[in-house]
């Protein structure tokens, strides 16, 4: 079966969540804050969604920690995105 080991679930998590966070980091480095915050928000939402999947199909203690991190990232990114001024103003 596909999920008998943690390899495939770990690979999916790395491809989905790590990629979005790396994109956010590169955008922050290039000082494209609005896009970076949006990428961080997407990464947080994807992490929370993945943790829900894990709670249902692959329950483990680490998922609780990652869910808390994902919720914090989502809330923080949403707050920053809401507070960010439009990119046309300088």
C-alpha positions as a printed NumPy array, in Angstrom:
array([[ 0.   ,  0.   ,  0.   ],
       [ 1.103,  3.565, -0.655],
       [ 1.119,  4.792,  2.967],
       [ 2.637,  1.795,  4.778],
       [ 5.817,  3.793,  5.355],
       [ 6.254,  7.487,  6.043],
       [ 8.346,  8.006,  2.889],
       [ 5.467,  8.976,  0.586],
       [ 3.731, 11.193,  3.126],
       [ 7.054, 12.871,  3.908],
       [ 7.782, 13.36 ,  0.226],
       [ 4.352, 14.924, -0.324],
       [ 4.88 , 17.243,  2.638],
       [ 8.309, 18.326,  1.41 ],
       [ 7.094, 18.92 , -2.145],
       [ 3.987, 20.837, -1.113],
       [ 4.946, 22.744,  1.997],
       [ 8.694, 23.144,  1.738],
       [ 8.409, 24.381, -1.837],
       [ 5.907, 27.083, -0.89 ],
       [ 8.067, 28.205,  2.051],
       [11.191, 28.31 , -0.123],
       [ 9.33 , 30.429, -2.669],
       [ 8.279, 32.767,  0.148],
       [11.882, 33.01 ,  1.377],
       [13.18 , 33.853, -2.106],
       [10.474, 36.486, -2.564],
       [11.312, 38.048,  0.815],
       [14.979, 38.116, -0.21 ],
       [14.002, 39.897, -3.44 ],
       [11.919, 42.332, -1.345],
       [ 8.625, 41.344, -2.951],
       [ 6.825, 41.356,  0.38 ],
       [ 3.207, 41.036, -0.789],
       [ 3.971, 37.981, -2.91 ],
       [ 6.153, 36.497, -0.165],
       [ 3.433, 36.887,  2.453],
       [ 0.905, 35.337,  0.084],
       [ 3.242, 32.37 , -0.516],
       [ 3.711, 31.997,  3.254],
       [-0.08 , 32.085,  3.708],
       [-0.522, 29.361,  1.092],
       [ 2.193, 27.285,  2.773],
       [ 0.469, 27.634,  6.143],
       [-2.888, 26.604,  4.715],
       [-1.306, 23.61 ,  2.973],
       [ 0.405, 22.56 ,  6.204],
       [-2.861, 22.711,  8.146],
       [-4.624, 20.735,  5.401],
       [-1.869, 18.129,  5.457],
       [-2.123, 17.834,  9.238],
       [-5.87 , 17.23 ,  8.952],
       [-5.083, 14.454,  6.462],
       [-2.539, 13.007,  8.904],
       [-4.975, 13.176, 11.819],
       [-7.429, 11.101,  9.785],
       [-5.171,  8.614,  7.987],
       [-1.772,  8.598,  9.731],
       [-2.263,  9.753, 13.331],
       [ 0.989, 10.707, 15.051],
       [ 2.191, 13.094, 17.712],
       [ 4.301, 15.19 , 15.342],
       [ 1.185, 16.196, 13.405],
       [-0.072, 18.102, 16.452],
       [ 3.103, 20.195, 16.572],
       [ 3.014, 20.847, 12.831],
       [-0.676, 21.755, 13.   ],
       [ 0.104, 24.402, 15.632],
       [ 2.944, 25.741, 13.466],
       [ 0.674, 25.784, 10.392],
       [-2.093, 27.598, 12.243],
       [ 0.383, 30.167, 13.587],
       [ 1.884, 30.669, 10.117],
       [-1.556, 31.061,  8.549],
       [-2.758, 33.565, 11.159],
       [ 0.475, 35.57 , 11.043],
       [ 0.571, 35.657,  7.239],
       [-3.093, 36.633,  6.986],
       [-2.537, 39.421,  9.519],
       [ 0.546, 40.697,  7.667],
       [-1.227, 40.528,  4.321],
       [-4.141, 42.504,  5.745],
       [-1.798, 45.136,  7.239],
       [ 0.411, 45.41 ,  4.144],
       [-0.048, 48.566,  2.135],
       [-0.832, 48.189, -1.578],
       [ 2.365, 47.802, -3.599],
       [ 1.548, 50.931, -5.675],
       [ 2.024, 53.192, -2.641],
       [ 5.566, 54.047, -1.579]])
